[in-house]
């Protein structure tokens, strides 16, 4: 079971909203909407995905990382490294 399993339905609702934002962006481009308005919506969709990623990361650390650390120091260290790598990827994006 993954750390996000308890909130799976809430996560899926959030992702469906982001999906709707992306479809809205496609319509805006298809309708030739002013570029600054499109960029504003791109920013909103990006923030929504970043917010989702941070929540998922928090759940991963509170669940998967803590559980691994309880099992052994080596497993805990591996999960911390995995989380740190994920954070680095998020920061770069």
C-alpha positions, -999 to +999 in steps of 0.1 A: +000+000+000+014+034-010+014+065+013-012+082-008-037+053-007-058+068+021-064+099+000-066+083-034-101+096-043-092+132-032-060+130-053-079+117-083-104+146-080-075+171-079-059+155-110-092+156-128-094+193-121-059+198-135-069+177-165-098+201-170-075+230-168-053+215-195-083+209-217-093+245-211-058+255-223-063+235-254-096+253-261-080+287-254-053+280-280-078+266-304-099+297-300-069+319-305-072+336-270-047+364-262-013+349-253-011+365-218-044+350-208-032+316-219+000+321-200-020+330-169-038+297-172-006+278-177+007+293-145-025+282-127-022+247-140+015+245-131+008+257-095-020+231-092+004+203-102+031+216-079+007+217-050-004+181-058+032+170-060+041+186-026+011+169-009+021+136-024+057+141-013+045+149+022+024+117+023+054+097+010+076+110+037+051+105+065+042+070+053+068+053+032+099+069+046+088+066+082+078+030+077+112+022+060+131+039+088+113+018+114+123-014+095+160-006+093+184+023+091+195+012+057+159+011+043+152+044+059+183+060+044+174+046+010+139+061+012+153+095+024+176+095-006+147+086-029+127+115-014+156+139-018+160+129-054+123+136-060+126+170-043+155+178-066+135+169-097+106+191-084+128+220-078+144+218-112+110+217-130 
